[in-house]
Structure formats: C-alpha cells, structure tokens
C-alpha cells in the first residue's frame, strides 16, 4: 500500500537538498538559483504588480483557446463516433492533421488573424481540438454495443439512446481526454506567448531568460506548474461530480 505523505516528504527533501547545494556553492546560483531566491523573485513580482498582469493575460488566452477547441472537438468527435459519413470524412482528416505541431502554424495564423490575441487563441484551440475529437470518438467506440442494442430494443428514440446510454458510457474517456488537452493547451500557451506577446507567463519567461535572470525564469516556470496543478485539481473535482454513478 502507498505510504501517505511520501510524495510530500520526497518533494520537501528535494527542495531542501537543492537549497543546501546552492548555499554550499556546489551549484552556481547563476545557472540554478536556490528555491528561496525563486520565491523571493515571485514575491517581488507580486509587490510590483506585474505578476497578476502576466497571469491574467495567460488565463484569458488559455480559457478562450481551450473552450473553443474543446467545443469544436466534442462536436467533431460525436459526429465521427455516431455518424458513418462523419467517420468516413473525419477520421482521415484528423489522422492527417493531428501529427502537425500546432505551434508551427502560428506564423500562418498571425498572417491570417494578425499579431493580436486571435492568432494565439486559435493556436491553442487547434492544439486542443484534435486530442479532444480523438478522445471523444474513441470513448464512444468503447461503449458496449450490447447496451446500445438493449436500449434500441425498448424502442428508445435515438436522442435518448445518445443521452442516456452513449454519453454516460463515453464520459470517462472524454474527461480523460480533457486532461491531455489541458496539458497541450498549457504548452501551446507558453510557446505562443514567447513568439508574439508582450505580457503573459511565456513572454515573462522569455524576457527573464534573455536577461539571464534565472530566479525570475524559474519563478515563471513555478507559475506554470501551479497553474497546471490547479487545472488538474479542478478536473478531478469535475470527474468526481459527473461520475458519481460509477
């Protein structure tokens, strides 16, 4: 059985060792600043008022891109999963375009949509769309066919079969896809902000790196980690609420 608190003890031990190694001069603070320096830099950003500006810009882009990409991905995934024509058209389309690194399309999106927020949100949305669509139609395929045939044998309308049988059966797989798409959205968010943004966590990390301010750079990385943990926790709570029937 797993030991409760083992992960926390290991994390605290790692941070303590890191702090000790920098304090004793085994590691240069220029290349790897101590955790205390990173927290101090984070506090200075908070006091200066720039921290919330970067975080808020990133949250708006992340929410916009993830929402658009998820909505379109769910619609496409359901069309592929329940409609034979949708499967015939959608599967080759998704399979062909999914491997393309979406950040490579950012220059083209900037040409189409401009250097503003639309191109960044579109990049995130594209990155979220494909894993969501794949997870959705794969989850629908995994629903036992005998349950669907049983519902049809009771002369349930097609809409009720989808709502009462297919959707609940596919929901765990769809929510698992949300975890993947959220991680991809964070990666694309930081990458897009590094290429064409004045504010945002990615832009802040790039600026700190260019100036060799490694304490601020790691403070930005810490912000991304905190944001990822917060999103993961939120998804866990959503799963518990929606999957209480399991």
C-alpha positions in Angstrom: 0.0 0.0 0.0 1.3 3.5 -0.7 2.6 5.5 2.2 0.5 8.6 2.9 2.6 11.7 2.6 5.5 10.0 0.9 5.3 12.3 -2.2 5.3 15.4 0.1 8.3 14.2 2.1 10.2 13.4 -1.1 9.4 16.9 -2.5 10.4 18.7 0.6 13.6 16.6 0.7 14.5 17.5 -2.9 13.9 21.2 -2.3 16.0 21.1 0.9 18.8 19.4 -0.9 18.6 21.9 -3.7 18.8 24.8 -1.2 21.7 23.2 0.6 23.7 22.6 -2.7 23.3 26.2 -3.7 24.1 27.6 -0.3 27.3 25.5 0.0 28.5 26.5 -3.5 28.1 23.1 -5.1 25.8 24.7 -7.7 26.2 28.2 -9.2 23.2 30.4 -8.4 23.6 31.9 -11.9 22.6 28.6 -13.5 20.3 27.3 -10.8 19.2 29.7 -8.2 18.1 28.5 -4.8 14.4 27.9 -4.1 14.4 30.7 -1.6 15.7 33.1 -4.4 12.9 31.9 -6.7 10.2 32.6 -4.0 11.8 36.0 -3.3 11.6 36.8 -7.0 8.0 35.7 -7.1 7.3 38.0 -4.1 9.0 40.9 -5.8 6.8 40.4 -8.9 3.7 40.3 -6.7 4.7 43.5 -4.9 5.5 45.3 -8.2 2.0 44.4 -9.5 3.3 42.7 -12.7 2.6 39.2 -11.6 -1.2 39.4 -11.9 -0.8 41.2 -15.3 1.1 38.2 -16.8 -1.1 35.6 -15.2 -4.4 37.3 -16.1 -3.3 37.6 -19.8 -2.3 33.9 -19.9 -5.6 32.8 -18.2 -7.7 34.7 -20.8 -5.8 33.1 -23.7 -5.9 29.7 -22.1 -9.6 29.9 -21.3 -10.5 31.2 -24.8 -8.4 28.7 -26.7 -9.4 25.7 -24.6 -13.1 26.5 -24.7 -13.2 26.9 -28.5 -11.0 23.9 -29.2 -13.0 21.7 -26.7 -16.4 22.7 -28.1 -15.3 22.0 -31.7 -13.5 18.8 -30.7 -16.6 17.5 -28.9 -18.8 18.2 -31.8 -16.4 16.6 -34.3 -15.8 13.6 -32.0 -19.5 12.9 -31.6 -20.1 13.3 -35.4 -17.3 10.8 -36.1 -18.5 8.4 -33.3 -22.2 8.2 -34.1 -22.4 9.1 -37.8 -21.0 6.8 -40.5 -20.5 9.6 -43.0 -18.8 11.7 -40.3 -16.5 8.8 -39.6 -15.6 8.3 -43.2 -14.7 12.0 -43.6 -13.4 12.9 -40.2 -11.1 10.0 -39.3 -8.7 10.6 -42.3 -8.9 14.3 -41.8 -8.0 14.1 -38.1 -5.3 11.4 -38.6 -3.6 13.5 -41.3 -3.6 16.8 -39.4 -3.1 15.7 -35.8 0.7 15.0 -36.1 1.4 18.5 -37.3 3.0 20.6 -34.4 0.4 23.3 -34.0 2.9 25.9 -32.9 4.4 25.7 -36.4 1.1 27.1 -37.7 1.4 30.3 -35.5 3.2 32.4 -38.2 0.5 31.5 -40.7 -2.2 32.3 -38.2 -0.6 35.6 -37.4 -0.6 36.3 -41.2 -4.3 35.5 -41.3 -5.5 36.9 -38.0 -2.9 39.5 -37.0 -0.4 39.6 -34.2 -3.1 40.1 -31.6 -5.0 37.7 -29.3 -6.9 35.9 -32.1 -3.8 34.1 -33.5 -2.7 32.9 -30.1 -6.2 31.7 -29.1 -6.5 30.0 -32.5 -3.2 28.2 -32.0 -4.3 26.9 -28.6 -7.7 25.9 -30.0 -6.2 23.9 -32.8 -3.9 22.1 -30.3 -6.9 21.2 -28.1 -9.3 20.3 -31.0 -7.6 17.2 -32.2 -7.0 15.3 -28.9 -10.5 16.2 -27.8 -12.0 14.8 -31.0 -9.9 11.7 -30.9 -10.7 11.0 -27.2 -14.4 11.6 -27.8 -14.9 9.3 -30.7 -12.6 6.7 -29.1 -14.7 6.8 -25.9 -17.9 6.5 -28.0 -16.5 3.4 -29.7 -15.7 1.9 -26.4 -19.3 2.0 -25.2 -20.5 -1.7 -25.2 -22.7 -2.3 -28.2 -25.0 -4.6 -26.3 -26.1 -1.7 -24.1 -27.0 0.3 -27.2 -28.9 -2.6 -28.8 -30.7 -3.2 -25.5 -31.8 0.5 -25.4 -32.9 0.2 -29.0 -34.9 -2.9 -28.3 -37.0 -0.9 -25.9 -37.8 1.5 -28.8 -36.0 4.4 -27.2 -35.6 7.4 -29.6 -32.1 7.9 -31.0 -31.7 11.1 -29.0 -32.5 9.2 -25.7 -30.0 6.5 -26.6 -27.3 9.1 -27.1 -28.2 11.0 -23.9 -28.9 8.1 -21.6 -26.5 5.3 -22.8 -23.8 6.6 -25.1 -22.9 9.9 -23.3 -22.7 8.4 -19.8 -20.6 5.4 -21.2 -18.3 7.7 -23.1 -17.9 10.4 -20.4 -14.9 8.8 -18.5 -12.9 8.7 -21.7 -14.0 12.2 -22.7 -12.9 13.6 -19.3 -9.6 11.7 -19.6 -9.1 13.5 -23.0 -9.7 16.8 -21.2 -6.6 16.2 -19.1 -4.5 15.6 -22.2 -5.9 18.6 -24.0 -5.3 20.9 -20.9 -1.7 19.9 -20.8 -1.3 20.6 -24.6 -3.1 23.9 -24.1 -0.6 25.0 -21.5 2.4 24.0 -23.7 1.0 25.9 -26.7 0.1 28.9 -24.5 3.7 29.4 -23.3 5.1 28.8 -26.8 2.7 31.3 -28.4 3.4 33.9 -25.8 7.2 33.5 -26.3 6.7 34.2 -30.0 4.4 37.1 -30.1 3.3 38.6 -26.8 4.3 41.4 -24.5 2.5 40.1 -21.4 1.8 36.5 -20.3 3.8 33.8 -18.5 5.5 32.7 -21.6 6.6 36.2 -22.5 7.8 36.8 -19.0 9.9 33.6 -19.1 11.4 34.6 -22.4 12.3 38.1 -21.2 13.9 36.7 -18.0 15.9 34.2 -20.0 17.2 36.9 -22.4 18.3 38.9 -19.4 19.8 35.9 -17.6 17.5 36.5 -14.6 17.3 32.8 -13.8 15.5 33.4 -10.5 12.6 35.1 -12.4 12.8 32.5 -15.1 12.2 29.7 -12.6 9.5 31.8 -10.9 7.7 31.8 -14.2 8.2 28.0 -14.5 6.8 27.7 -11.0 3.7 29.7 -12.0 3.1 27.3 -14.9 3.4 24.3 -12.5 1.0 25.9 -10.1 -1.5 26.6 -12.9 -1.2 23.0 -14.2 -1.8 21.6 -10.7 -4.8 23.9 -10.2 -6.3 22.8 -13.5 -5.7 19.2 -12.7 -7.4 19.6 -9.3 -10.4 21.3 -11.0 -10.7 18.4 -13.5 -10.5 15.8 -10.7 -13.4 17.5 -8.9 -15.4 17.7 -12.1 -14.8 14.0 -12.7 -16.0 13.1 -9.2 -19.2 15.1 -9.6 -20.0 13.9 -13.1 -19.1 10.3 -12.5 -20.7 9.7 -9.1 -22.8 7.0 -10.6 -19.8 4.7 -11.1 
